Amino acid sequence: MRIKTVIFFLLVNLYIYPSYSIDISKGFDDANALIVSGELDKAKELLKKILKENPNNMQIINNIAYIEAKSGNIDEAIKILRRHISNNKDIDVIYKNLTNLYAFQANILYEEALSIKESSENAVELSLIKNLRLKNKNILPQELLEDEKNETKSPDIEPNGIKDFITNWAKYWESKDYIAYFNCYESNYFPKNFKSKKSWQSDRKEKIENKRNIKINITNINIISYDRKNILIQFTQAYNSDSFSDVVKKHTTAVIIDGRIKITGEYILK
């Protein structure tokens, strides 16, 4: 079974607190040029140099993680993002990238266990930040202030709440409660092999309707990573119906929106 995970590093609009510096901007652009030309080691060396002057700039940090991932060092890319995300709780995009890296890593481990070699087809697809945005370190962006206000209003979700969510998601599927089932997903979610959310929901509903006695058992729920907004969950899913049955391991990524968990991605590990 072939498993492909697309990971997007889309952080162009992040606001951290670096100081203004023409040299840093030039260094960032030069590093990107080196990355494009395939000189990853030189690019990493240059990015680490300018990072010393802007240690909290997540755009620089992201591109260093990009280089590590492109070089096949998935573990190191994860370490870099984890190390810095702990000091930047408001940057939920970074954390979402991190959860997707975990999912990709799990897929690779599974394929290696089965001795499946897909060479270039297994490569991580990344988007490089092209422009460095510099802000005065003494100015806290209004967007960040608003995020802080909003986050303080959001109730914390306990690990057991996440586990209950997955269990209930399976129950909605099992009982063909389509409204509750589809409500478990983020409003704009649909798998990339479908053209729209509507086409995915129609296909999903038809496939579920064609089964009479659906039984789904969720076990071994493990919360791999979780902050106040982004979640990565692993679990075993046993599916049985009148015409089909299987047992798979899954990774599910989710976000917390207005205090509710919403699924943003599903990965079959099997």
VOZA-241715 format. One line per field, with one value per residue (C-alpha): residue number from 1; chain; residue in one letter; x, y, z. Coordinates in Angstrom, 2 decimals, always signed. Example, Ala and Ser with C-alpha at 12.3 -4.5 7.8 and 13.67 -1.06 7.14 Angstrom:
% VOZA-241715
seq = 1 / 2
mol = A / A
type = a / s
c1 = +12.30 / +13.67
c2 = -4.50 / -1.06
c3 = +7.80 / +7.14
% end
This chain:
% VOZA-241715
seq = 1 / 2 / 3 / 4 / 5 / 6 / 7 / 8 / 9 / 10 / 11 / 12 / 13 / 14 / 15 / 16 / 17 / 18 / 19 / 20 / 21 / 22 / 23 / 24 / 25 / 26 / 27 / 28 / 29 / 30 / 31 / 32 / 33 / 34 / 35 / 36 / 37 / 38 / 39 / 40 / 41 / 42 / 43 / 44 / 45 / 46 / 47 / 48 / 49 / 50 / 51 / 52 / 53 / 54 / 55 / 56 / 57 / 58 / 59 / 60 / 61 / 62 / 63 / 64 / 65 / 66 / 67 / 68 / 69 / 70 / 71 / 72 / 73 / 74 / 75 / 76 / 77 / 78 / 79 / 80 / 81 / 82 / 83 / 84 / 85 / 86 / 87 / 88 / 89 / 90 / 91 / 92 / 93 / 94 / 95 / 96 / 97 / 98 / 99 / 100 / 101 / 102 / 103 / 104 / 105 / 106 / 107 / 108 / 109 / 110 / 111 / 112 / 113 / 114 / 115 / 116 / 117 / 118 / 119 / 120 / 121 / 122 / 123 / 124 / 125 / 126 / 127 / 128 / 129 / 130 / 131 / 132 / 133 / 134 / 135 / 136 / 137 / 138 / 139 / 140 / 141 / 142 / 143 / 144 / 145 / 146 / 147 / 148 / 149 / 150 / 151 / 152 / 153 / 154 / 155 / 156 / 157 / 158 / 159 / 160 / 161 / 162 / 163 / 164 / 165 / 166 / 167 / 168 / 169 / 170 / 171 / 172 / 173 / 174 / 175 / 176 / 177 / 178 / 179 / 180 / 181 / 182 / 183 / 184 / 185 / 186 / 187 / 188 / 189 / 190 / 191 / 192 / 193 / 194 / 195 / 196 / 197 / 198 / 199 / 200 / 201 / 202 / 203 / 204 / 205 / 206 / 207 / 208 / 209 / 210 / 211 / 212 / 213 / 214 / 215 / 216 / 217 / 218 / 219 / 220 / 221 / 222 / 223 / 224 / 225 / 226 / 227 / 228 / 229 / 230 / 231 / 232 / 233 / 234 / 235 / 236 / 237 / 238 / 239 / 240 / 241 / 242 / 243 / 244 / 245 / 246 / 247 / 248 / 249 / 250 / 251 / 252 / 253 / 254 / 255 / 256 / 257 / 258 / 259 / 260 / 261 / 262 / 263 / 264 / 265 / 266 / 267 / 268 / 269 / 270
mol = A / A / A / A / A / A / A / A / A / A / A / A / A / A / A / A / A / A / A / A / A / A / A / A / A / A / A / A / A / A / A / A / A / A / A / A / A / A / A / A / A / A / A / A / A / A / A / A / A / A / A / A / A / A / A / A / A / A / A / A / A / A / A / A / A / A / A / A / A / A / A / A / A / A / A / A / A / A / A / A / A / A / A / A / A / A / A / A / A / A / A / A / A / A / A / A / A / A / A / A / A / A / A / A / A / A / A / A / A / A / A / A / A / A / A / A / A / A / A / A / A / A / A / A / A / A / A / A / A / A / A / A / A / A / A / A / A / A / A / A / A / A / A / A / A / A / A / A / A / A / A / A / A / A / A / A / A / A / A / A / A / A / A / A / A / A / A / A / A / A / A / A / A / A / A / A / A / A / A / A / A / A / A / A / A / A / A / A / A / A / A / A / A / A / A / A / A / A / A / A / A / A / A / A / A / A / A / A / A / A / A / A / A / A / A / A / A / A / A / A / A / A / A / A / A / A / A / A / A / A / A / A / A / A / A / A / A / A / A / A / A / A / A / A / A / A / A / A / A / A / A / A / A / A / A / A / A / A / A / A / A / A / A / A / A / A / A / A / A / A
type = m / r / i / k / t / v / i / f / f / l / l / v / n / l / y / i / y / p / s / y / s / i / d / i / s / k / g / f / d / d / a / n / a / l / i / v / s / g / e / l / d / k / a / k / e / l / l / k / k / i / l / k / e / n / p / n / n / m / q / i / i / n / n / i / a / y / i / e / a / k / s / g / n / i / d / e / a / i / k / i / l / r / r / h / i / s / n / n / k / d / i / d / v / i / y / k / n / l / t / n / l / y / a / f / q / a / n / i / l / y / e / e / a / l / s / i / k / e / s / s / e / n / a / v / e / l / s / l / i / k / n / l / r / l / k / n / k / n / i / l / p / q / e / l / l / e / d / e / k / n / e / t / k / s / p / d / i / e / p / n / g / i / k / d / f / i / t / n / w / a / k / y / w / e / s / k / d / y / i / a / y / f / n / c / y / e / s / n / y / f / p / k / n / f / k / s / k / k / s / w / q / s / d / r / k / e / k / i / e / n / k / r / n / i / k / i / n / i / t / n / i / n / i / i / s / y / d / r / k / n / i / l / i / q / f / t / q / a / y / n / s / d / s / f / s / d / v / v / k / k / h / t / t / a / v / i / i / d / g / r / i / k / i / t / g / e / y / i / l / k
c1 = +0.00 / +1.40 / +1.10 / +1.78 / +1.73 / +1.97 / +3.42 / +3.08 / +5.26 / +3.15 / +4.35 / +4.72 / +2.40 / +3.88 / +4.89 / +7.67 / +9.93 / +13.22 / +15.08 / +15.42 / +18.53 / +19.31 / +22.12 / +19.74 / +17.24 / +20.01 / +21.33 / +17.85 / +17.45 / +20.95 / +20.14 / +16.96 / +18.95 / +21.35 / +18.43 / +16.95 / +20.34 / +20.60 / +23.41 / +21.61 / +24.63 / +25.76 / +22.21 / +21.86 / +25.17 / +24.07 / +20.63 / +22.16 / +24.46 / +21.63 / +19.52 / +22.05 / +21.02 / +17.29 / +16.92 / +13.11 / +12.44 / +10.28 / +10.68 / +14.42 / +13.80 / +11.18 / +13.57 / +16.28 / +13.73 / +12.86 / +16.51 / +16.72 / +13.54 / +14.71 / +17.99 / +16.08 / +16.57 / +12.91 / +13.79 / +15.99 / +13.30 / +10.84 / +13.31 / +13.91 / +10.22 / +9.45 / +12.33 / +11.10 / +7.34 / +7.52 / +8.42 / +5.88 / +2.52 / +0.60 / +2.09 / -0.45 / +0.63 / +4.06 / +2.51 / +0.24 / +3.30 / +4.87 / +1.91 / +2.01 / +5.71 / +4.86 / +2.25 / +4.74 / +7.36 / +4.91 / +4.10 / +7.79 / +8.37 / +5.45 / +6.70 / +10.23 / +8.79 / +7.15 / +10.29 / +8.37 / +10.69 / +9.11 / +12.23 / +11.22 / +7.52 / +8.09 / +9.69 / +8.30 / +6.77 / +7.62 / +6.98 / +9.85 / +9.27 / +10.44 / +10.31 / +11.62 / +9.41 / +11.20 / +9.50 / +10.83 / +11.38 / +9.81 / +6.50 / +3.97 / +1.81 / -1.90 / -2.68 / -0.66 / -2.39 / -5.78 / -4.72 / -3.65 / -7.01 / -8.88 / -6.78 / -7.43 / -11.15 / -10.81 / -11.37 / -8.70 / -9.57 / -8.32 / -6.73 / -9.77 / -11.90 / -9.83 / -10.21 / -13.96 / -14.12 / -12.54 / -14.83 / -17.92 / -16.75 / -16.72 / -20.16 / -21.65 / -20.20 / -21.48 / -25.00 / -25.10 / -25.66 / -24.39 / -24.94 / -22.91 / -20.34 / -19.60 / -19.66 / -16.57 / -14.58 / -13.23 / -15.67 / -13.48 / -12.21 / -12.35 / -9.72 / -7.54 / -8.79 / -12.19 / -13.01 / -15.14 / -16.50 / -19.93 / -18.61 / -16.72 / -19.75 / -21.97 / -19.52 / -19.00 / -22.73 / -23.36 / -20.66 / -21.98 / -25.59 / -24.64 / -23.57 / -26.15 / -24.50 / -21.55 / -19.49 / -16.44 / -14.17 / -11.55 / -8.66 / -5.12 / -5.86 / -2.60 / -2.31 / +1.07 / +1.11 / -1.25 / -1.23 / -4.22 / -5.07 / -3.52 / -3.69 / -2.19 / -3.90 / -2.99 / -5.41 / -6.38 / -9.64 / -11.42 / -14.18 / -16.79 / -19.84 / -21.95 / -19.56 / -16.16 / -13.88 / -10.38 / -8.14 / -5.96 / -3.80 / -4.65 / -3.19 / -5.71 / -4.78 / -7.25 / -7.61 / -9.57 / -12.03 / -14.23 / -13.57 / -14.51 / -12.29 / -12.40 / -10.62 / -8.29 / -6.56 / -6.68 / -3.78 / -4.05 / -0.94 / -2.27
c2 = +0.00 / +3.35 / +6.20 / +9.80 / +12.72 / +16.28 / +18.74 / +22.45 / +25.01 / +28.12 / +30.69 / +33.85 / +35.94 / +35.14 / +38.04 / +37.45 / +40.10 / +40.33 / +43.62 / +45.38 / +44.42 / +44.71 / +42.17 / +39.63 / +40.04 / +39.63 / +36.58 / +35.06 / +35.64 / +34.25 / +31.14 / +30.59 / +30.88 / +28.23 / +25.96 / +26.30 / +25.44 / +22.37 / +23.63 / +22.73 / +22.58 / +26.09 / +27.39 / +25.87 / +27.36 / +30.81 / +30.55 / +29.48 / +32.50 / +35.01 / +33.13 / +34.12 / +37.73 / +36.87 / +33.81 / +33.99 / +34.38 / +31.42 / +32.06 / +31.41 / +28.45 / +27.04 / +27.14 / +25.40 / +22.66 / +22.66 / +21.93 / +19.13 / +17.50 / +17.85 / +16.23 / +13.27 / +14.27 / +14.13 / +13.60 / +16.70 / +18.77 / +17.73 / +18.55 / +22.01 / +22.86 / +21.33 / +23.20 / +26.56 / +26.06 / +25.77 / +29.47 / +30.52 / +29.14 / +31.50 / +30.13 / +27.42 / +27.06 / +25.87 / +23.31 / +22.07 / +21.54 / +19.63 / +17.27 / +16.61 / +15.79 / +13.23 / +11.70 / +11.57 / +10.01 / +7.32 / +6.54 / +6.16 / +3.86 / +1.70 / +1.43 / +0.57 / -2.20 / -3.68 / -3.10 / -0.87 / +1.38 / +4.26 / +6.44 / +9.89 / +9.15 / +9.09 / +12.53 / +15.18 / +18.00 / +21.30 / +24.94 / +27.30 / +30.75 / +33.19 / +36.53 / +37.45 / +39.89 / +41.91 / +43.76 / +45.94 / +43.68 / +46.24 / +46.26 / +43.52 / +43.09 / +43.73 / +40.36 / +38.62 / +40.60 / +39.59 / +35.94 / +36.10 / +37.57 / +34.91 / +32.09 / +33.04 / +32.71 / +29.21 / +26.44 / +23.80 / +20.36 / +17.51 / +14.40 / +12.35 / +14.81 / +14.12 / +10.38 / +10.78 / +12.80 / +9.96 / +7.41 / +9.51 / +10.14 / +6.36 / +6.03 / +8.65 / +6.74 / +3.43 / +4.75 / +6.69 / +9.98 / +12.01 / +15.45 / +14.65 / +12.69 / +15.44 / +18.01 / +16.30 / +17.69 / +21.19 / +23.25 / +23.31 / +19.73 / +17.24 / +14.72 / +15.96 / +13.21 / +14.95 / +18.21 / +19.63 / +19.08 / +18.36 / +15.59 / +14.00 / +14.07 / +12.63 / +9.80 / +9.12 / +9.01 / +6.65 / +4.23 / +4.21 / +3.80 / +0.72 / -1.06 / -2.47 / -3.70 / -1.40 / -2.01 / +0.12 / -0.50 / +2.11 / +1.01 / +2.05 / +5.78 / +7.68 / +11.47 / +11.95 / +15.73 / +18.40 / +22.09 / +24.38 / +24.40 / +21.44 / +17.71 / +14.53 / +11.30 / +7.69 / +4.80 / +1.35 / +1.12 / -2.23 / -1.99 / -4.66 / -4.63 / -7.15 / -7.04 / -5.91 / -5.88 / -4.69 / -3.39 / -0.32 / +2.06 / +5.69 / +9.10 / +11.91 / +15.59 / +18.01 / +21.60 / +23.24 / +25.84 / +27.72 / +25.04 / +22.17 / +19.55 / +19.39 / +16.82 / +18.29 / +15.17 / +11.35 / +9.02 / +5.23 / +3.50 / -0.11
c3 = +0.00 / -0.97 / +1.46 / +0.46 / +2.86 / +1.58 / +4.09 / +3.52 / +5.31 / +4.65 / +7.16 / +5.06 / +7.22 / +10.65 / +12.87 / +15.39 / +16.95 / +15.00 / +14.57 / +11.22 / +9.27 / +5.56 / +5.95 / +7.46 / +4.63 / +2.07 / +3.90 / +3.95 / +0.19 / -0.50 / +1.54 / -0.48 / -3.69 / -2.40 / -1.50 / -4.97 / -6.50 / -4.28 / -2.04 / +1.16 / +3.49 / +2.53 / +2.88 / +6.34 / +7.45 / +6.29 / +7.91 / +11.22 / +11.07 / +10.62 / +13.18 / +15.85 / +15.30 / +15.21 / +17.47 / +17.60 / +13.89 / +12.95 / +9.22 / +9.48 / +11.80 / +9.44 / +6.50 / +8.50 / +9.28 / +5.57 / +4.71 / +7.27 / +5.93 / +2.33 / +3.37 / +4.78 / +8.42 / +9.46 / +13.13 / +13.16 / +11.42 / +14.11 / +16.90 / +15.48 / +15.32 / +18.73 / +20.37 / +19.12 / +19.21 / +23.00 / +23.11 / +20.48 / +21.54 / +19.29 / +16.09 / +15.41 / +11.78 / +12.89 / +15.18 / +12.43 / +10.25 / +13.10 / +13.46 / +9.72 / +10.00 / +12.67 / +10.36 / +7.49 / +9.76 / +10.84 / +7.21 / +6.36 / +9.33 / +8.24 / +4.68 / +5.83 / +7.97 / +4.90 / +2.80 / +0.42 / -1.58 / -3.43 / -3.89 / -5.10 / -4.69 / -0.92 / -0.78 / +1.50 / -0.53 / +1.14 / +0.38 / +1.10 / +2.62 / -0.04 / +1.79 / +5.23 / +7.12 / +9.78 / +12.61 / +15.40 / +18.38 / +20.71 / +18.83 / +19.50 / +16.37 / +16.84 / +15.25 / +17.96 / +20.70 / +19.30 / +19.18 / +22.82 / +23.81 / +21.86 / +23.22 / +26.82 / +26.10 / +24.64 / +27.20 / +27.54 / +26.21 / +28.37 / +26.82 / +27.79 / +25.85 / +22.74 / +23.22 / +23.70 / +20.49 / +18.46 / +20.10 / +19.35 / +15.76 / +15.25 / +16.86 / +14.52 / +11.57 / +12.93 / +13.55 / +10.22 / +12.02 / +9.07 / +10.55 / +13.66 / +11.65 / +9.14 / +11.94 / +13.34 / +10.40 / +9.85 / +7.76 / +4.64 / +4.90 / +2.06 / +0.84 / -2.01 / -4.36 / -4.38 / -6.14 / -3.36 / +0.12 / -1.35 / -3.64 / -0.74 / +1.56 / -1.17 / -1.85 / +1.85 / +2.55 / -0.36 / +0.78 / +4.34 / +3.20 / +1.17 / +4.36 / +6.72 / +9.90 / +10.53 / +13.63 / +14.45 / +17.42 / +18.33 / +20.55 / +21.51 / +21.30 / +21.69 / +21.68 / +20.01 / +20.22 / +21.48 / +22.26 / +22.76 / +19.05 / +17.19 / +17.80 / +16.35 / +17.40 / +16.64 / +17.12 / +15.89 / +13.96 / +13.53 / +10.91 / +10.24 / +7.97 / +6.10 / +3.13 / +4.38 / +7.40 / +8.19 / +10.95 / +10.37 / +12.33 / +11.72 / +12.33 / +12.57 / +12.70 / +14.26 / +15.36 / +18.17 / +16.88 / +19.36 / +21.96 / +19.63 / +18.03 / +14.23 / +12.04 / +9.40 / +8.07 / +8.13 / +7.35 / +7.06 / +8.45 / +8.45
% end
